[in-house]
Amino acid sequence: MKKLYKWSIAHPRSVIWITSAITIVIAVLAAIPSIYSNPPSFLHPLTIDTDPENMLPQDEPVRVFHNKMKRRFNLHDMIVVGVINEEDPDGVFNPESLRNIYS
């Protein structure tokens, strides 16, 4: 390790070039799955799962109880949709907007 330290101190430009090259290679490899639809198999695109339910193992007691209650009470996931009407002074609380929302 002492040889590496001494070489690094003696050749700072080489260290910067090597570090920059490694950084660029890693950045390109990280970007390939996002750019191409069929990236190489060893480059898997990043997937983000923000569902809190999936943050616990399947056999976690809290998750087992939650799933049991969802089945018992016939609960399903919700989708919330926001409606905005900036043209009417009452917003969406007017007959035309409410009719459109209902239909």
Buried (B, 14 or more C-beta within 10 A) or exposed (E): EEEEEEEEEEEEEEBEEEEEEEEEEEEEEEEEBEEEEEBEEEEEEEEEEEEEEEEEEEEEEEBEEBEEEEEEEEEEEEEEEEEEBEEEEEEBEEEEBEEEEEE
